Amino acid sequence: MFKNNEGQIRAGWVIIIAFITMYISQNIFSIPGIILLAVTEITNQSASISLDIMAAFENRPWVLLLTQGGGTIGGILATLLLWKFWNKKSVKELGFKSSWKDLLFGLFLGAASIACIFFLLLATGNIKLLNSFSQPDFNAFTISFLIMFILVGLFEEMFFRGYVMQTMASRQNKRWVIYLVSAVVFSLAHGTNPHVSMIGLINIVFVGLLFAYMFDRTNNLWLPIGYHITWNYFQGSVFGFAVSGTSPHGLYQIDPSNGNSLLTGGAFGLEGGLFATLFILLGFLITKLYTKDHSV
């Protein structure tokens, strides 16, 4: 039950234990931010802190970064330590082979995908732009969210693609099983996000499969890391959509209230819309064309 025919602990148990360890580490590393938030709330209100944690973060970009960014750093450290001391593998074997070209192309592709969806929604009247292109709203969230989304892209690809896929591959699991498990676990991890929708969870499975395909085709994590970072950042911090249900603080403010939620994604953000589905699927073709000369 716990070990395979080669005497190895089965991949499922390794991943479950690693996920629990990562989750605990994230919560421990987020404690300083939570404490600072509580102190700030009590000082400002001279009363008990707000029960709505996300509302309390709304005007505190650096406290939000300390909390969520700190938790993400905890997840990164837990993943690296588990990989090194439990899986007994090197960081390079996790998927960190040097490839600036893949990182840069991933950054471009993620940003371009979101930009295309934004302009399609704008052109079809599904969103309304509230401030002009010549008057972007630069604020503290512009920087704090950039740092946070870099950390999130790095961590989630390290764990859900690097750790999960490499652990399963070392147990000789079939490729389609490795892809599917990494994508489904990735989607389930977003299942408690605010305003979560069925289309949103399905799209996260699809983008998880895309990230797995990118990792498999390039044999390193940099392409999916780059795509992941700019997909999130341009969605929320540039074009003002919610990111997997979390509040946006974009350079541009939009009003999607009169649009078709099947296209805009509603309160969950673009990932809950069908345009996102289209561009995620298009990402498979672009990745195949980009990697046709890669030697894997």
MOJOHU-V579448 format. One record per backbone hydrogen bond with DSSP energy under -1.0 kcal/mol. CO is the residue of the C=O (numbers start at 0). NH is the residue of the N-H. Records with the same first field share a line. If there is no record, write none. Layout:
CO=NH ; NH
This chain:
1=9
3=6
7=3
9=13
10=14
11=15
12=16
13=17
14=18
15=19
16=20
17=21
18=22
19=23
20=24
21=25
22=26
23=27
24=28
27=30
29=33
30=34
31=35
32=36
33=37
34=38
35=39
36=40
37=41
38=42
39=43
40=44
41=45
50=52
51=55
52=56
56=59
59=63
60=64
61=65
62=66
63=67
64=68
66=70
67=71
68=72
69=73
70=74
71=75
72=76
73=77
74=78
75=79
76=80
77=81
78=82
79=83
80=84
81=85 ; 86
82=88
90=95
91=94
94=96 ; 220
98=102
99=103
100=104
101=105
102=106
103=107
104=108
105=109
106=110
107=111
108=112
109=113
110=114
111=115
112=116
113=117
114=118
115=119
116=120
117=121
118=122
119=123
120=125 ; 126
121=124
127=254
131=134
135=137
138=141
139=143
140=144
142=146
143=147
144=148
145=149
146=150
147=151
148=152
149=153
150=154
151=155
152=156
153=157
154=158
155=159
156=160 ; 161
157=162
158=163
160=164
161=165
162=166
163=167
164=168
165=169
167=170 ; 172
168=171
173=177
174=178
175=179
176=180
177=181
178=182
179=183
180=184
181=185
182=186
183=187
184=188
186=189
187=190
189=192
192=195
196=200
197=201
198=202
199=203
200=204
201=205
202=206
203=207
204=208
205=209
206=210
207=211
208=212
209=213
210=214
211=215
212=216
213=217
214=218
220=224
221=225
222=226
223=227
224=228
225=229
226=230
227=231
228=232
229=233
230=234
231=235
232=236
233=238
234=240
236=250
237=251
242=245
245=242
250=136
252=129
254=127
255=258
259=262 ; 263
260=264
261=273
264=267
265=268
267=244
268=271
269=272
272=276
273=277
274=278
275=279
276=280
277=281
278=282
281=285
282=286
283=287
284=288
285=289
286=290
290=293
